[in-house]
Amino acid sequence: MANSDPERQAREQIAKTEEAEARDRATGMASLFDLRMVIGGLLALDGLTLTVMDVFASDDAKAKAAGININLWAGLVILAGGAIFLAWAALRPLRAEDLQDTDPDHPKAE
């Protein structure tokens, strides 16, 4: 009897640890495949590229656009869009519970 009590406690601790690891894994996977991060990162990269291209643009390129720094303005707008997506993903992260509600076998309780 003395051996079964420590064994039972060890098994309970292992079960709690495995449950916590599974919960952490599910949360990490949800944020890993968040499309807002991918879209925001790509928009930010494209906006940064256009903004940097304007720095090295020739006067001929600016003259073709009626004197407007079109790469600069487009780059800044796209960069702002990417920042909005990244902020949205950071401020409202996905939760594993939200993803499980889409299961057709388990309708949402309202």
C-alpha atoms as one frame of an Amber mdcrd trajectory, in Angstrom:
protein
   0.000   0.000   0.000   2.819   2.405   0.715   4.176   2.015  -2.831   0.838
   2.622  -4.547   0.321   6.097  -3.077   3.560   7.622  -4.477   2.927   5.848
  -7.781  -0.583   7.277  -7.958   0.705  10.763  -7.200   3.397  10.419  -9.861
   0.860   9.287 -12.439  -1.444  12.199 -11.596   1.454  14.618 -11.949   2.420
  13.088 -15.304  -1.183  13.364 -16.530  -1.354  17.037 -15.474   1.957  17.768
 -17.198   0.878  16.043 -20.420  -2.409  17.975 -20.393  -0.593  21.293 -19.955
   1.848  20.429 -22.764  -1.025  19.534 -25.111  -2.778  22.823 -24.298   0.425
  24.789 -24.956   1.015  22.886 -28.189  -2.512  23.606 -29.445  -2.158  27.304
 -28.678   1.228  27.471 -30.393  -0.056  25.733 -33.507  -2.988  28.138 -33.738
  -0.723  31.166 -33.722   1.827  29.505 -35.990  -0.629  29.219 -38.888  -2.287
  32.599 -38.405  -2.694  34.041 -41.912  -2.721  37.572 -40.525   0.965  37.169
 -39.659   1.813  35.918 -43.148  -0.188  38.608 -44.933   1.104  41.353 -42.631
   4.699  40.227 -43.051   4.459  40.105 -46.837   2.755  43.499 -47.029   5.365
  45.020 -44.731   8.168  43.535 -46.832   6.649  44.838 -50.076   6.003  48.276
 -48.560   9.557  48.475 -47.263  10.898  47.458 -50.675   8.905  50.170 -52.465
   9.919  52.791 -49.925  13.604  51.902 -50.299  13.251  51.881 -54.102  12.077
  55.489 -53.942  15.271  56.495 -52.163  17.306  55.234 -55.114  14.872  56.342
 -57.841  16.219  58.513 -60.614  14.760  61.853 -61.615  13.567  60.268 -64.884
  11.457  57.745 -62.991   9.878  60.524 -60.929   9.218  62.559 -64.089   7.277
  59.633 -65.602   4.904  59.796 -62.620   4.226  63.535 -63.063   6.735  64.398
 -60.360   5.009  62.343 -57.665   7.108  59.947 -55.582   4.742  57.107 -56.362
   6.974  54.386 -54.906   7.246  56.314 -51.651   3.504  56.859 -51.231   2.519
  53.369 -52.349   5.227  51.877 -50.136   4.063  53.808 -47.097   0.425  52.829
 -47.641   1.305  49.161 -48.098   3.644  49.294 -45.099   0.802  50.743 -43.010
  -1.478  47.914 -44.175   1.116  45.352 -43.133   1.490  47.046 -39.751  -2.289
  46.897 -39.268  -2.342  43.154 -39.983   0.598  42.494 -37.656  -0.940  44.603
 -34.879  -4.257  42.802 -35.326  -2.552  39.428 -34.955  -0.608  40.607 -31.901
  -3.558  42.250 -30.144  -6.133  39.540 -30.912  -4.258  36.217 -31.078  -6.056
  33.063 -32.105  -7.091  30.719 -29.342  -7.356  26.966 -29.661 -10.920  27.116
 -28.293 -11.981  29.349 -31.197 -10.681  26.840 -33.710 -12.439  23.893 -32.074
 -15.864  25.575 -32.381 -15.881  24.876 -36.124 -16.358  21.133 -35.596 -19.754
  20.176 -37.117 -20.165  17.297 -34.638 -20.118  19.713 -31.691 -22.535  22.580
 -32.309 -21.908  25.851 -30.492 -23.845  26.318 -27.268 -25.532  29.706 -27.213
